[in-house]
Amino acid sequence: MEPFRIKTIEPIPFPSREERVRALAAAGHNLFRVPASAISVDLLTDSGTSAMSAQQWAALLSGDESYAGARSFERFETVVRDLTGYREVIPVHQGRAAERILLGAMLGAGDISVGNTHFDTTRASVEAAGATAADFPESQSPASGFGGNIDLDKVERLLCSADGARVRCVVLTITNNAAGGQPVSIDNVAGARALCDRHGVPLLLDASRFAENAYLVTVRDPEHAGVAPRRVAREMFTLADGCWASLKKDGLANIGGLIALNSQEVAARCRDQLIAVEGFPTYGGLAGRDLEALAQGLDEVTDPAYLRYRSEAAQWFGSRLAAAGVPVVEPVGCHAVYVDAAAHLPHIPPHELPATAFANALYSEGGVRVSELGTLVFGRRNPDGGPDLPAPRELVRFALPRRVYTSNHLEYVAEAAARVTAAKDRIPGYRVVEQADTLRHFTAVLKPLG
Ligand SMILES: *Cc1c(COP(=O)(O)O)cnc(C)c1O
């Protein structure tokens, strides 16, 4: 059960079926364009959607809004130093600001950043610096439990090749968001550390879900069974030279991010840029009260009871969807459950967007919002004007906001998914009628076929 009880509540909207169908059509059949006031259960993202604890709300009132040297910064800095062991701590307003500043300070034209899989905003910052992002996810059976690992053999081959001298950093995203939120093992981080040492390259962590990664290490790696998640997290931070994080995830708050590292020299360059784009180094684009809520959130997020509940709730929800006849991608991580829409809706070819079709059917049926991670997001417009070039997979993500929904809400979602599944052969595909050149999924206008 949830290891907390509820003190403050927020009513849920229950639009009628007619209202839902109308809202979806008015939004161009794109769930990003549907107003939250027309959503009953919102599983679009786990980013910035956490519920804060009573202690976090209380901490807000002690926020020190001094421009320079605020007490709230000192508390934030102490908590981050204690958690990571890194000396230099720089707050930013969210993860992508950290990426733009840190990667901008480390990368230049022609450089290469190597990763297990760069998250899309990370890749954008690498490319903005004129560098290239090279992904080497390990292609092993997910049965290992560490489907987020980097392929160390491939990284070594690159480092030993003529291009090796252009590699400026190795980035491990924990958990690997682009690989379904699968964790990275301690052995893999240690292996990357050894490789980086041999080649004189810094190792960085994109630590947005560091606590979830640490917890999954304690349940999937027998050598770390029973170890406190906070200790596992510290072990990972110690193996790397620095990190950044979107604190909209494991910061358990609604906004925030950080850069933390050992190198005073790199930190000084980051602070110069920070002042230009975010603010003074003791607030970095955040209010003092945000720093208080984040400091408290970073203390709470490694609570083993919370992490166990989070992981087990995701697994349980995955099993409820599977029992409803929905093909769930195994193993389930912590922050989301992924569904294979291509397997579920074989009558809809990739260019007719099966993942979008399932997501839209689920909204029409139950007012549930999930996100498509298929051809609408990762596919490309065909330069010859033919059908879209498909994504590698047609996934639908049921993201789980932290501490927001109870198992009853998730049961409601599974029941809606079961009703959609019972009539799945009649779900129509979609065609894109208007789209932007980049990140088209946020704004595209779609039309159902048939
Ligand atoms: C969310 C996220 C980011 C970007 O952070 P924002 O706070 O959304 O700017 C970067 N990396 C990973 C792995 C993320 O999940």
The ligand as an SDF file (V2000), in Angstrom:
LIG
                    3D

 15 15  0  0  0  0  0  0  0  0999 V2000
   13.4520   15.0870  -17.9810 C   0  0  0  0  0  0  0  0  0  0  0  0
   14.8330   14.7090  -18.3510 C   0  0  0  0  0  0  0  0  0  0  0  0
   15.7540   15.6600  -18.7980 C   0  0  0  0  0  0  0  0  0  0  0  0
   15.3720   17.1040  -19.0340 C   0  0  0  0  0  0  0  0  0  0  0  0
   14.9560   17.7100  -17.8780 O   0  0  0  0  0  0  0  0  0  0  0  0
   13.8470   18.8820  -17.8380 P   0  0  0  0  0  0  0  0  0  0  0  0
   13.7130   19.1720  -16.3900 O   0  0  0  0  0  0  0  0  0  0  0  0
   12.6060   18.3390  -18.4710 O   0  0  0  0  0  0  0  0  0  0  0  0
   14.3980   20.0410  -18.6000 O   0  0  0  0  0  0  0  0  0  0  0  0
   17.0300   15.2230  -19.0560 C   0  0  0  0  0  0  0  0  0  0  0  0
   17.3840   13.9430  -18.9260 N   0  0  0  0  0  0  0  0  0  0  0  0
   16.5250   13.0040  -18.5150 C   0  0  0  0  0  0  0  0  0  0  0  0
   16.9590   11.5810  -18.3880 C   0  0  0  0  0  0  0  0  0  0  0  0
   15.2190   13.3420  -18.2250 C   0  0  0  0  0  0  0  0  0  0  0  0
   14.3420   12.4070  -17.8390 O   0  0  0  0  0  0  0  0  0  0  0  0
  1  2  1  0
  2  3  1  0
  2 14  2  0
  3  4  1  0
  3 10  2  0
  4  5  1  0
  5  6  1  0
  6  7  2  0
  6  8  1  0
  6  9  1  0
 10 11  1  0
 11 12  2  0
 12 13  1  0
 12 14  1  0
 14 15  1  0
M  END
$$$$
